[in-house]
Amino acid sequence: ETKNADLIKTWYGAFEKKSADTFLGSLADGTEWDDMTMPDTFKGKDHAKKYFAEATKAFPDSKVTIKNAWGIDEFVVAEVTFAGTQKGPFMGMKASNKPVSMDTLDIMRVKDGKVVKGWSFGNSMQVAAQLGLLPKPGAPVAKPAGKPAAPAGKPATPAPKKK
């Protein structure tokens, strides 16, 4: 359990060191990662390598702070904060040159000294707010253009009449 937790601490440290070898060396060949802030599951080392390159380029000063990490059988649970300045594009967002931080809870399954499966539970709204992508509190809500919405409980368009 301690060995698995230490592996994960080294894995997180790869972001600050910009060490793709350390990052990828901690992963099993068929690793999968479900990040709840992302639309798709990352599958395999090729996908992990692409993600690592994009993340470290977008956040060249990235820092991962491990608040807590526990090894439980073949699982590691880690409470972490990722912080950095977005200097490059990331996941479709243009560089903002703004500092961001995001708190996450990660769960990893480790087998034979490699991460075989991971789950991240982060707060993408936390980052969106820091990047100015959300309306300011108290700002008027923009109404969509076009046809007004139907009253609650009523269909937006009438159903066709039966003949």
NORPE-V461007 format. One record per residue. N is the residue number from 1. RES is the residue in one small letter. PHI is phi in degrees with one decimal (none if undefined). Layout:
# NORPE-V461007
n->(N	N)
res->(RES	RES)
phi->(PHI	PHI)
This chain:
# NORPE-V461007
n->(1	2	3	4	5	6	7	8	9	10	11	12	13	14	15	16	17	18	19	20	21	22	23	24	25	26	27	28	29	30	31	32	33	34	35	36	37	38	39	40	41	42	43	44	45	46	47	48	49	50	51	52	53	54	55	56	57	58	59	60	61	62	63	64	65	66	67	68	69	70	71	72	73	74	75	76	77	78	79	80	81	82	83	84	85	86	87	88	89	90	91	92	93	94	95	96	97	98	99	100	101	102	103	104	105	106	107	108	109	110	111	112	113	114	115	116	117	118	119	120	121	122	123	124	125	126	127	128	129	130	131	132	133	134	135	136	137	138	139	140	141	142	143	144	145	146	147	148	149	150	151	152	153	154	155	156	157	158	159	160	161	162	163)
res->(e	t	k	n	a	d	l	i	k	t	w	y	g	a	f	e	k	k	s	a	d	t	f	l	g	s	l	a	d	g	t	e	w	d	d	m	t	m	p	d	t	f	k	g	k	d	h	a	k	k	y	f	a	e	a	t	k	a	f	p	d	s	k	v	t	i	k	n	a	w	g	i	d	e	f	v	v	a	e	v	t	f	a	g	t	q	k	g	p	f	m	g	m	k	a	s	n	k	p	v	s	m	d	t	l	d	i	m	r	v	k	d	g	k	v	v	k	g	w	s	f	g	n	s	m	q	v	a	a	q	l	g	l	l	p	k	p	g	a	p	v	a	k	p	a	g	k	p	a	a	p	a	g	k	p	a	t	p	a	p	k	k	k)
phi->(none	-65.6	-61.2	-65.5	-63.8	-65.1	-58.0	-67.9	-62.7	-65.2	-59.7	-63.4	-61.8	-60.3	-65.0	-68.7	-82.5	56.8	-102.0	-61.8	-61.5	-66.7	-60.2	-71.9	-65.6	-87.4	-106.5	-71.2	-55.9	-97.4	-56.3	-131.7	-135.7	-103.0	-102.9	-67.2	-93.2	-114.6	-73.5	-130.9	-76.4	-78.8	-128.5	84.0	-70.0	-62.3	-66.1	-62.3	-63.3	-63.2	-60.7	-59.9	-62.2	-66.7	-66.1	-73.9	-76.3	-69.2	-124.1	-64.9	-104.8	-58.0	-138.9	-113.5	-104.1	-89.9	-79.7	-151.6	-147.4	-127.7	-97.7	-135.7	54.5	-95.6	-111.6	-125.9	-113.7	-132.5	-104.0	-133.9	-123.2	-98.5	-138.6	176.7	-102.2	-77.9	-96.5	-142.3	-64.8	-150.5	48.5	84.7	-98.1	-67.6	-57.6	-111.3	58.1	-107.9	-76.2	-136.4	-144.7	-141.7	-88.7	-138.0	-119.9	-113.8	-123.1	-128.1	-101.1	-113.2	-135.1	53.4	77.6	-133.5	-75.9	-101.9	-154.3	-142.0	-133.1	-117.4	-121.2	-120.4	-114.3	-67.0	-68.1	-59.8	-72.3	-57.7	-65.2	-67.7	-87.4	76.5	-90.2	-111.1	-63.9	-66.2	-56.2	84.9	-70.9	-63.6	-84.5	-71.1	-93.0	-65.6	-74.2	107.4	-64.0	-65.6	-69.0	-72.7	-60.1	-55.1	84.0	-112.0	-67.6	-66.6	-129.1	-65.4	-70.9	-63.4	-77.1	-79.5	-98.6)
